[in-house]
């Protein structure tokens, strides 16, 4: 600690050796600073206060009907981004500040100076904004603030309309694009359904359920066919037994065929019943007609045979019709019709089952393709409907915004210029200039003490030179040297005090 104190004292004593140069530099710097402060041009400030009312009655009315813009955020962003180069160029032209700027460099310098002098300050949540500008004259500052307030209000009203128009145009373009996509998706879905019309579901059943249903129906038809065939065989056996018993009876006269007539009558009644339910092309109808034709041909052959027998044996009578044979013949004919219809039904179900089995091989791929088409269609439809809804909301919002403004700009304090200059603050700049001058003097004395060092004791000399010291010669000051030292100290203090008093006098004059 003692060594540090000794070094500090040595440094101060070295700086004291150059006190005259330090005072001279301080006076020169103080004079230059004072002249610079006094020569600075006056700056006059003009300001205005604007209140932005965003609590419009339309905002609660628009809830749920239209898209509500964040008016407060828009105004806040406007206040932060309004001071831009295009706005300042427009402001300079409106306030006639560019009359003296003839070259490009002068215009750029003017724009930079105006940008630095403009200010838009907000008080926070109250939406109260202060617009201010500092110019070379009160008149020019007032014109600039008036123009800035006009631009502020116009920008706040115009940007919302421009944003709504651009949003509407963008949504219209998107709606057209999605309308095209939706139409294409509908066409692809229609073509797919036409190509795979056999694979489409019926009654809410998919292809696997349809295959199960057809298999069940086929099994049921086969069972009914077996039952009908058993009933037919039983009827045929009963008919043959009745015919055998009839042959043992004495022959009756005539050439009638009651068995065939009964069967033909039964088939015709069955045909009438089928025609009431089906068309001519139905397999049951076709089979019944075929059986009727075959029985009629058989009847013709038997009648011809009976007539031939009657002609060959004129004395022998022909068997007359037996009611039991007629009834058995009718039952057999009905059984044969039922068997023929069931065979046609079994064949149809077998054909359907075969087709369904073939379709089952391609069903997963077709169902996946259908699901993809439906998913694309649903996505395009959902986006299209949402865009149409947004467009209607923007249209309603634009109509309401046109009916009444959502933000009301109110001028609290009109533009006013202060007749007294507000800058530069010479009472603050002059003390700073004095401090700068004193700092410059101290810096010069410190630098000179480093450039031309002086040793005040033997230890510092020995430590600096690293050489042996033979001896020390002590100077004894007499009265004359002491008086000269005191006069030098008084002159130094007087020069410094005079500098300070001169600056204090100047500040007092400026204050008055």
HELIX and SHEET records of a PDB file:
HELIX    1   1 UNK A    2  UNK A   16  1                                  15    
HELIX    2   2 UNK A   19  UNK A   39  1                                  21    
HELIX    3   3 UNK A   58  UNK A   61  1                                   4    
HELIX    4   4 UNK A   71  UNK A   81  1                                  11    
HELIX    5   5 UNK A   85  UNK A   94  1                                  10    
HELIX    6   6 UNK A   97  UNK A   99  5                                   3    
HELIX    7   7 UNK A  104  UNK A  117  1                                  14    
HELIX    8   8 UNK A  138  UNK A  195  1                                  58    
HELIX    9   9 UNK A  197  UNK A  199  5                                   3    
HELIX   10  10 UNK A  207  UNK A  247  1                                  41    
HELIX   11  11 UNK A  258  UNK A  277  1                                  20    
HELIX   12  12 UNK A  283  UNK A  312  1                                  30    
HELIX   13  13 UNK A  323  UNK A  403  1                                  81    
HELIX   14  14 UNK A  426  UNK A  451  1                                  26    
HELIX   15  15 UNK A  458  UNK A  465  1                                   8    
HELIX   16  16 UNK A  479  UNK A  511  1                                  33    
SHEET    1   A 4 UNK A 118  UNK A 122  0                                        
SHEET    2   A 4 UNK A 128  UNK A 135 -1                                        
SHEET    3   A 4 UNK A  44  UNK A  53 -1                                        
SHEET    4   A 4 UNK A 408  UNK A 417 -1                                        
END                                                                             
